[in-house]
């Protein structure tokens, strides 16, 4: 089945150029010219990936990204001429998977699309297809014939990162995922949970770093040993 790429871009010539390159690379393409209704399109006909412009009529890209993340974990690459660091970090907090800055080469965009889809392929694998196997009922994590039992918070943290392997999560986003009651906790609380979780995972896979810090942004799960990781904002 051919992957469909949703291009959300108000510059028609640029959108058409990207569409031509993506079609030549073997993808199907759907184009939308403004931000209104994108989340509904995604809910009804989920694409494999969204190329989302930051500056859009109707609704801006960050608003669209937030709305899409409320209904889907589809990979999102944001395209923008605004290169200020705050925009990049805000986009990542909302769940964007990558950025391409304008002006850009359409070939670069196609390469980024392929890379993000390769990364995301692990998310669609059945649970347990990576180095870890997660048992929600028992809060149990198994690897290489060994297992550990985590606290509810540690398990929720690991599951969030593991099932969205490669995606960067800000501390705020992790707090939203872990504390469903929206209690007020500090960034240091998340850092403390990550530190404890790393220590527990080292009992399963000694010397194998799985949870990586992204300076100034947050954390992501990535197994750099060459073994594909598990199943997803």
N, C-alpha and C positions, 0 to 999 in steps of 0.2 A: 504494500500500500504506500502510495507516494505521500510524503509529508507536505502539509500545507503551511505556508508562511503567511501570516497576516501582517501587511504593511500599513501602519497608521502614520500617514505623512500628507501634509496639505500642499506641498510643492509637487504638482502633478508630474512635471518633467522628471524630477528626481525619483519619484515613486515609480514611474514607468521604466526608468533606466534600471533601478534596482530589480524590478519585476522581471525584466528581460534577462538580467544576469542570473537571477535565481532560477528562472525557468530553464535556462541553458545548463544549470547545474543539476537539473532533474527534479526541482520542487514545483508543486502547484502554488499559485499565489492568489491571495485575495487582498484587495486594496480598499482602504477607508480614508476619507479625506479630512475627518475631524474627530475629536475625542468623544463626542456624544454617542452613547449607545454601544461603545466598544465592549464593555463588560457583558452586555446582553448577547452580543455576537459570539463572544468567547463561551458563554454559558450554553448557548444553543448548538454551536458548531465549533468545538474546541480545535484551534490550530495546533501544530507542533511547536510553533514559536511565534512570538510577536516582535516585529521591528517597530519600535514606538518612538516617535519624535517627541522631544520635550516641549517645543513651542507649537501648540495646536489651537485652532479655533474651537469654540464650543467648550471644551475642557482641556486643560493643559496636561502634559504627559505624566506629571507626578500624580495628579488626581486620578487619571485613567489607570495608572499603575496600582494605586491604592484600591480602586474599585475592582480591578481584575483580580488582585490578590485575595479579595474577600470571597471570590467564587472559584478560583482556579490557581494551580501551581504551575501553569504553563510557563516555560522559559521566556524571559523578556530581555531583549537588547535595546537599550535606549540610545537614540541618536540625537546629538545636540551640538549646537554651536556655542553653548554656554559652558565654559570649561572651568568655572569657579569650583573650588573643592567642595564648598557647601552643597552645591547641586548634586555632585557625585555622591557624597555621603548620604544625602537625603534620599536619593534614588535607591541606594543600596539598602537603607533602612526599610524602604517600602517593598523591597523584594526584587529589584532588578538584578539580572544575572551578569550583565556586561554592559559596557559603554562603547560607542564609536563616536568620535568627535568630528564634526564637520569643519572643513571640507574633507571628504574621505574618498577612497577608491572603492567602487562597487565590488571589486575583487576582494578587498579587505573585508567588506561586509559579508560576502559569501563565506569567506574563510572563518569569520567569527561565528556565523550561523552554524557551520559544520562543527566547529569546536564545542559550542554550547550544546548542540544536539547530541554529540558524542558523550559529553559529560552527563547530560540528562538521561541518557539511555539507561544508566544504572538505576534511576528512579523508577523506571517502569518494570524492572525485574521483580520477580516474586520475592517476598520477604525471605531472608536467609540466603540469598544468592551471593552475598558478599562474605567477608571474613567473619562477620558477626551474625548471630541469630538471636532475635529479640522475642521474648515471650511476655506479652502484655499482662497476662493473667497472673503470672508469678513474679513479674518484675525481674526476670532472669535473662542474662546475656551469656551466650555460649560461643566459644571459638576454640578450634583445635582440641576438642575433647575436654576442655575445662569450662567451668561456668562460675558466674558470680551473681549475687543478688544485690540490686541497687535499691536505694531509697526511691520513693515515688518521684521526687523532684529530679534526682539524677537520671532516672529512667526517661522521664519526659524530655529532659535536656538532650540526652543521647539520641532518642528517637527523632526529635525535631531535626537535629543536625545530620544524622545518618540517612534518613529517608530523603533528604534534600542534598545529597552529597555534592560538594563543590560550590554550593550556594553560600554566600556570606550572610550571616545574621547579625544585626546590631544587638547590643545588650538589651535595648528597649524591646525589640521584637522577640527576643528570647524570653524576656519577662512576661510578655503578653501570652506566649505559647505555654509557659510553665505554670504561671499563676493565673488560672482562669477567673479567680475572684478579683483580679486587678488590684491586689494589695500593693501598697507602696513599699518597694525595696530599693536599695541602692545598687549602682553598678558593681560595687565591690562584692555584693551578694552573689551575682552571676559569676564573677571572677573566682570566688571561693568555691562555688559548685563545680566550675570547670576544672579547677585544680584538683578537687577530690575525685572527679570523674576520670581525669587523666591517670591518677594514681591507681584507681580500680582497674582501668583498662590495661594498664601495664602489668597487672597480675595475669591477665588473659594472654596478652601478646607482648611479652617483654621487649623493650627497646623499639617498639613500633609506634611512632607518633601518629595519632589519628585525628586529633582535634587541634587545629592550627589557629593561632592568633593572627588577625589581620590588623596591623597597627592603626589605631585611631578609628577603627570601624567596629570590629567584633570578632566573631569566630566562624569557622567552617570545618566540616568534616571532609577529610581527604586522605585516602590510603595511598601513600607514595611508594609502597613496596612493590607495586606492579599488579597487585590483586585488585580486581574491580570491586567497587563498594556497592552497598545495598540499594534498596528500593526507591518523595516528598512527601522561603515566603518564605 
